[in-house]
Structures are given as structure tokens and as C-alpha cells.
């Protein structure tokens, strides 16, 4: 697979893109937890916990062996 174009999109006028942005940001709170952790969970924390609970996904720390086939990693 070859990526020809990568283009950022403004979510101000796109409701579905805003929902996707909040969803991904909430999961990022689980995968990249802030230090120190918040004393009171915020909306993104609660959304992420809900998604994890409903999907049954097990969140584990990433080891080097889990990304051996990954050619590129983009962290925004």
C-alpha cells in the first residue's frame, strides 16, 4: 500500500470529524495517560473508559515486539 496524499481537514464544519476527533482524543488519554493523572476524571477519560468497557479491549503497554511490522508511525 502506498499513501499518495495526506491532508489535514478542519473539523469546524464537519460534525462527524468532530466526533471522531473527540473519540480518538479520549482513547489517547488511556494510551498516553497524563502525568500526574487528573484527580477527577474528565469527559474524555469517562468516554475512553466507556469505550474500553463496551468493546472489551484490553489495554496493555506497548512492547518493541508489537510494532515489528510497522513501517511508519504518525503521532500528532
N, C-alpha and C positions, 0 to 999 in steps of 0.2 A: 504494500500500500504506500502511495506517495501523496503527501499533502502539498497541493499546489498553492492554496491561498488560506491564510489565517487572518481573519478580520475581526476586530473588536466591534461589538454592537452596543449602542446606547439603549439602556433598558427604560429610559424615562417614558417612552411612548409605547412600550411593549409589555403588557401585563404578564404574559406567560414567561417572558425573560426575567421579569422581576421575581416571580415565584421561584423560578429555577435558581436565581441568584441567592435568594434567602435560604432555599433548601440546601444548596451546596455550602454556603457560608455556615449554616448550622452544623452540618456534618464536619466541616473543617474545625469547629470548636472541639469536637471529640478527637479527631485525628491529630490536631496540633493544639492541645489544651494550653490556655494561657497560664503563665507563671507569675505570680501566685494565682491559684484558682479563685474565681469570684466567690464571695461569701454567700451571696444569694444568686441562684441560677437565673439567668435572663431568658428572654423569649427564644433566642437561638439555642441555648442549652436545653430548654424544655422540648423544643421541636426536634432536636437531634436525638434526645433520649427517647422520644416517642417513636421516631422512625426506626431507631435501632431495636426498640422493643417489638414493634409491629412486624418488622421484617425478619427478626431472629438472627440478624447479622452479628457475628462475634468480632469485636474489635480487638486486635492484638497488635503489639508493637511490631513494626516492620523490621525484618532482618535483611541482611545483604542478599541472602539466597532467594528472597521473594521477588527480587527485581532483576534476575539474571537475564531475562529476555527483553527487558525494556530498553528500547533504543533512545528514547527521549522522554524527559520528564519536565513538564512545564509547571512552575509554581508561581502563581500571580499574587 
